Amino acid sequence: MNTPYPKPITPAETRIGWIGIGVMGSAMASRLLAAGYSLTIYARSPSKSLHLQSQGAGLADSPFQLAQGSDVVFTMLGHPPDVRQIVLESSGVLDGLRPGGVVVDHTSSHPTLAKQIFAAARQKGCWAVDAPVSGGDIGAREGRLTILAGGDGGVVKWLSPLFEVMGRATYLGGAGCGQSCKIANQITVGANLVGLSEGLVFAERAGLDVKQFLAAVRGGAAGSVAMEIFGERMIGRDFRPGGFAEYMVKDLGMGVNVGEEEGDNVVVLPGAALSKQLFSGMVANGDRKLGTQGVVTVIERINGK
């Protein structure tokens, strides 16, 4: 079967397709355009792509058309069913992608779906990489994302010029490993955000200056990247999304809501289950589209604030 390498990726020759231009996807696509790559977008609402078109991006009428004219297609969508529809269903990305082409899914999705996409891609001589990211909107804008890649190691290495524009990629193993790593990442981040929220609420109730509290503890064992990114935002009531609360519920659910298909891989995660319930509280309160740092509002409400 054809492979995309050893022909190297270059801005002059490599054609890129991009699907998914929300907060994260838009910033990531913009960085590729700024690096000189030829990029075509598919958007269900074309008007939302005007800012990228002004930077030189083209616009395709369908995922199929976009894939036909692309060597590498990136997807950055909301939920696994969106990925399945755009990539696997009739007239989707894999129907249009030519042999040797690559689809890279940056969506936080399910490991099982990643394996299905990889198998379907290989059947037609293409490749698939599951590469969810961590780092939020700031990391996306500044090209400092952590990219968690699963699939064929050679293909991931071949993609490195593109990944380096957006951040730092780590190869985790075969198809689905990138998604599994992202779920583990979200379990860890969710616990950090809940702990930070409770620390801030406790400090305020104890009469401390919460900014002084952050300054005092950030250099010690309580310090974390989550604190550096979200601490000041929580205090300043800045709940603009880098990642939506509803997506955190989805990601934690993929770790907690296990079924028979996981077999011996079932893991008991009481902390993650509690985190999922607290972020679900944001959704129940009508805050599904706020940033995950808004979980502090749930802790505040529990405490009567």
N, C-alpha and C positions, 0 to 999 in steps of 0.2 A: 504493500500500500504506500501511497505517497506520504511524505512527511514535509512539514514546513521548513525544515532546516536541511542542509547547511546554508541555504541562501539567507544572508543576514537581514535583519530588520533595519531599514533606513527611512528617514523622513521622505526621501525622494521617491522611493519605490513602494513602500508598504501602505496599502489602503486600509483604513480603519473604519469600521462601523460602530455606532454607539446607540444603545437603546436604554433609556432611563435617565432623565435629566432633572431629577429632584435636587434637593440640597446637596447631596454628596455627588451624584452622577454629573451634575452640571459643572461642579468645580473640577472634577477629575478630567472630564472631556475638555474643559477650557485649558488645562495644563498641557494636554497633548497637542492642542491647536497652537499654543504658544511655543511649543518645542518644534513646530514646523511640520507636523504630520497632516496628511490629507484625511479629513474626517467627515463622515456622513452620518446624519442622525435620522432615526425614526421616532416620531412623537405622536401619541394619540391626540394631543392638543398642539398642533403645529405652532400656534402663537407663542407657546412657552419656550420655543427654541430660538426666538428672534435674537436674543443676546448672543447665542452661540453662532448663529448665521452671520451676525455682524462681525464675528471674529474669523469668518471664512468657512464655516461648516456648511456642507450641503444638506439637502433634505430629501429623504426617500419617502415613497408613498406607502410602503409596507415593509415588514421585517424580511419578507422574501426578496423584494427588490434590493433592500439594503445589503443583504448577505450576498447576492449575486455579484455586487461590485466591490466586495471587501475581501481582504486576506485574513483579517482578524476582526471578529465581532465581539464587543463587550456588552454585557447586560448588567444593569444596576437597578433592580426592580424592588417591589415591596414585599411580596409574599411568594412562597413556592408555587401556588397555582398560576401566578403571573408568569413565572419562569417557564413552567410546563407549556403554557399556551403559546408564548412567544417563541420558544426554542423548538419544542417537539411536535406541536400540532400542525395540521395541514397548512401549507403556505407559510410556515414559520422559518426560522433562521436555518435550521438544518436542511430544509427542502431547497433553500437557495444557495447554500454555501458550496463552493466548488471543492473537489478533492484536494486535500492538503491544507484546507483552510482550518482556522481555529476559532472556537467560541470560548470566551472567558466570562464566567459568571461571577460578578462581584456581589451579587445579592446574598444576604444571610439566608440560606435556604437549608433544605434537609439533605443529609448525607446520602440517603437512599435515592433521591432524585438526581443528585450529582452523578451517582454511579450509572443510573439509567441514561442520562445524557451522554456520558462518556461512551457507553456501549453503543448507543445509537449513532454517535459521531464516527466511531471506528468502523461501523458497518458500511458507511459510505466513504471511507477513506479520509475522514476528517479527524480532528482532535478536539477535546474538550478539557478545560481546566476550571476547577472550582476554586475561586480565589476571593473569598469574603475579606473585608477590610475592617480595621479598627483604627480609631484616631479622630473620629468626628469631623465636623465641618471645618475646624481649624486645620487639622491634619490634611484634609482634602485640598484646601486652598493653598497650603504651604508645601505640598508635596512630601508630607511626612507621615503618610499612612503606613500602618503595619499590614502587609498583604500576606494572607495565609493560604498557600497554594497547594492543591492536590491534583493528581493526574500523572501524566508521564513526565519524569524528571527532565528529560532532554527538551521537551517542549517548553516547560517552565523556564529553563535556562535560556532557550531561544527567545522567549518573550521578555527577557530581562531589560533590554533597552526601553521598552514601554513601561514596565513596572518601575524602573528607576526614575521616571518622570513623576510618578505618583507617590513613591515612597520606597519602602524596603520590603522585598519579598523573601519569605522563608518557605522552602519546599518541605512539606510535612509527610508526603507519601502518596499512595495511590488515590484514585478517584474517591471523593467523599471525605478525605482526611482534612482538607481545608475547611469544609463545613463543620466537621466534628471539632476542630480546633476553635472555630468561631463560637460554637455553642459553649465550650469550656471557658472561652474568653468572656462571654456575656454572663456566665454564672459568677465569674470573679468580679467583673465590673459592677454587676447588679448588687452584690454583697457590699462592695466598696461604697456605692452611692447610698445604700440604705444606712450603713454605718456612719457615713459622713453626715447624712441628714439627722440621724439620732444624736450625734455628737453636737451639732449646731443647735438643735432644739434644747438639749440638756444644758448646754453652756448659756444660752439666752435665759432659760428659766432660772438658772443659778445666779443670774445677775452679771455675767461676764460680758465684756465687749466681744462680740463674735469675730470681728476682724482681728482683734488682738489674740483671741483663741487660736485662729488659723495660723497667725504668724508664730505663735509659741510652739505649736505642735508639728508644723509641716516639716521641720528638719529631723524629727524623731521617728519612732517606729510607726506612728499613726500617719505619717506622710505618705502620699501616693500620687500617681499621675492623675487619678480621678480628682483628688483634692486640688491639684494645680490647675486642672482644666475647669472644674465645676464649682470649687469652693466660693470664689468671689461671685460667680453667677448666681449661686443660691442666695447669698447674702443680699445681692443687688436685685433680686427678683427678676433676673434675666432668664427666662425660660424659652428663649428662641431655640428651635431644634437643630442639633447636629445629627441626632437620631431620634425618631419619634418614640414616645412612650409605648404606643401600640406595637412597635417593632420589637421593643424589649420584651413585651409579653409574649410575642410570637417566638422569639429566640429562646427564652427561658422555657417555654412550653415544649420546644423540641427536645430539651434535655429532661424535663420532668414528666411529660405525658408520653411515657413509653408504652409499647404494646408488644404483642407476640412476635412481631417481625424482628425485634431486637434480640430475642433469644437470650443467650448468656450475657449479653452486653447491658442488660438492665442494671441501672445504678440507682440507689436510694439517695435522694438529694433533698433533705429536709430544709436546708438553708435556701436553696434555689426555689423550692416550692413556696416558702414564705416571701421571698423577693418577688416572685411572680404575682402573688396575691396583692402585694403592696403596689406594684406597677399597674395591676389590674384596677386598683383603687383609683388611679389617675384616669384610666379609661372610663370607669363608672362615674367619675366626677365631671366628665365632659372634656377632659384634658388629653385625649389620645394623641393630638397633634403637637403637644408641647414637647420640649426636650426632656430627656430622661432625668436631668437634674431636678425636674419638677416633682420628683418623688418626695422631696422635702415637704411639699404641701400636704401630702397624705399623712406624714408623721405629725405635722402641725395640727391637722384636723382631729386626729386621734387624741391629741392633747388639748383640745378645746380652743385652739387658736384659729 
